[in-house]
């Protein structure tokens, strides 16, 4: 009988935000497949670390001293590009071969696999091949961010919209005027538009975050301080229509 390949959501970065079920699945795995973000050689953060790849997933796994073999796959930062898809296809091939050998495989996913996770491409491809797959939920970065700032993402009749980092300032204004709480992920993809919006709209409650779930997490709610920052890949924003009591 073939083993099921389990896609395990690890949460936003804090190892202690890993669910008990996820931890047990990782401990039972023979092999853990880990996507790692491939950074440009000119990236200053990479130079400071002396590395060309980063993997929060591997950091979480190492924290728990999980004995399974770890296979790391560097994924180019341009997630939708052909180079990234080639890596995902290679990952599919390797997972299918390992499953045929009777190995128990876990695929480690940062955040929650159901929220803008590029690795879902691999899950779908495996499913199409007839490979038995399942996914386990985890805590998202914006849920952790709301807790960090003591925010209620929704209350009463307020609705929530999550946007994957591509939006015009005019569209954002329309969403907020419709009594929505807006979460924007991957801010680096729309940095200029977001900064223009923040500069022009002081009436909203705006919370900016970097590296949620890590010790170096940054939370800023002052618009002037937000605008002067450069938005990294791991950044997000939560905006509500009305100011909250500070």
N, C-alpha and C positions, 0 to 999 in steps of 0.2 A: 504493500500500500504506500502510495506517494505521500510525503510529508507536505503540509500546507506551508506556503511561504507567507510569513506574517510581516506586514508593514507596521512598524512600531513608532508611534508618535512620542517624541521625547520631551516635549514642552519647550519653553523659550530659551533655556540655557542653564538655569539653576538645577543642578542634579537632584535636589530634594523636591523639585516639582514633577519629577517622573512618577507616574502612577505605579502602584504596587503590581498591577497586572503587567505593565510594560517591563518592569524590573524582572519579574518571574519569567517572562517570555525571553528576555535577553539572556538570562542565566541558563535557560534550557536549550539555547541555540548552539549548534555546532559551528556555524559561521554567521557573522554579522556583516552585512554589506553597508558601507558608509559612503554616501556622496560627500565630497569635499569641495569647497568653493575654490576654483582656480583663480588666482589673482595675477594681474599684470606685473611684469618684472619691474615696471616703473612705479608700482604702487608703494607709497611711503610706509604704509602700515606693514606690508610684507617685508620691506627692507629692515624695519625695526625688529621684527621677529626673526629675521634670517630664514624665512620660509617662503615658499611659493604657493602654498595651499593652507587653508584653514578649515577645521572641522569642529564645530561646536558639538556635533553628535559624538565624535570620538572622545572629546573631553569629558562628556557626561558618562560615557561607557567606562572610561578609565577611572573615574571617581569611584565607581562601584566595584572596581577590581573584577570585572566579569571575565571569565577565562576563555570565552569563545575566540576563535580566530577572526580577526578583523580584516576585511578586504576594502581598501579605500579607493574610490574612483574620483579623480579630479574632474570637476564639472566647470567648463568655461563660464565666466560671469554673464555672458550674453546667453541667457537660458534658452531662448527660443531659436537660437541659431543652429545651423547644420552641424557644427562641431559638437555642440551639447547633445544633439540627437544621436550622433554617432556613439558617444560615450554611453548614453542610455541603452542603445541597441546592444552594445557590447555587454553591458550589465545584464540585460535580459538573457543573452546567450549563456553567460556564466552561471546565472541563477538556475536556469533550466537544466544545465548540465549537472550542477551540484545536486539539484533535487532528484534527478534520475539516479544518482548514486545513493539516495536515501538519507541525505543530510538534512538536518533541521535548519532552516535559513530564516534569519530576521533581517529586515531592511530598516535601518535606523533613519528616522525622518525628524528634522527639527520642527518645533511647533506642533501643529496638527496636520495630518496628511490631507484632510478635507478642505483646508483653507489655502488656496493658491500654492499648492505644493507641486513643483515641477516633476517630482518623482512619480506622481500619479500616472505619468506617461508610461513608466515601466510597469506599474500595476496593470494597466489596461492592456499592454502588449502581452504580458504573461497570461492574463485571463483569456485573450484571444487565441493563445497557443494551447489552451486547455490546461494550463497550470493552475492548481488550486491555490487561491490567494485570499487573504483576509486582511483587514486593517483595524488597528486599535486607536482609539481617540486619545488626545492629549490636550494640554493647556496651550492656548494660542498666545502669541506675543501681546496682542492688544488686551486680552483678558488680564494678563500679568501686569501690563502697563496701567490699566484702570485701578488695580489693587495698589500698585506703587504710589499712585497719586490720590488714593482714597476717593475715586470717582465712581458714580453710578452710571454705567454706560446707557442704560435705559431705565425709565421709571414712568409710571402713569401711562399716558398714551404716546410717549416718545418712541419713535422707531429708529432702528439702527441700520446704517449702510456701510459696507466695507468696500473700499476701492483700491485696486492694485497699482497705485502710483502713476496713473496717467489721467490727468483732469485739468480742464481750463478753470481759471479763477471765476469766470462767469457761471459756469456749471456748478461749481462749489457753492456759490452764493445762492443759487436757486434751490439746491438741496437743503441748505440750512434754513432757508425761509419757509420750508415745508415741514418744520418741526422734526427734523432728523438729527440724530447724533451721527457724525461722519467720522469714520476711521480711515486713514490713508496710510497704506503700506508702501514700502520701497520709495521713500520720498525723493531719493536722488534722481528718479526718472522724471520728476515734475518740479524740480527745485525752484526754478524761476517763477512759475505760476503760483506756487504756494507762498513764496516770499512776498510776491506782489499782493496776494490776498491778505496775508497777515498784516502787511503795512497799511492797507486801506480799510481794514475792518477791525477796529479795536473793541467793538461791541460784543464780540464772541468770546467764549471761554475756550482758549486754545492751549493744548498741552502737547509738547514735543518730547520725544523719547529717543534715546540711542541705547543699543545694547541691553535691551530689557531682559531681565533674568540673570544678569551677570553682576559681578562686584563693581564693575565700572559703568553701571547704568547711569544715564544722565536724564534728568527730567527738568524741563524748562517751561514755565508758563508766562514769562515776560515776553511780549511780542518783539521788543527791540533786541533782546538777547537771542531770540529765535532767528531773526532775520540776519544777524551777523554771523551765524554759524554756516559751515559747509555741511550739507547733509550726506552722511555715508550711506552705504547700501542697507545696513541694519538700523534703519530709523523708521519711526512712524509718528503719526499725529492723531490726536483725538480732539474733535471740535464739536462744541455744543452751542445751541442758539443763544442761550442766556447765560450770563455770568453766574457762577456759583459763589457761595459765601466762602471767603478765604479764612 
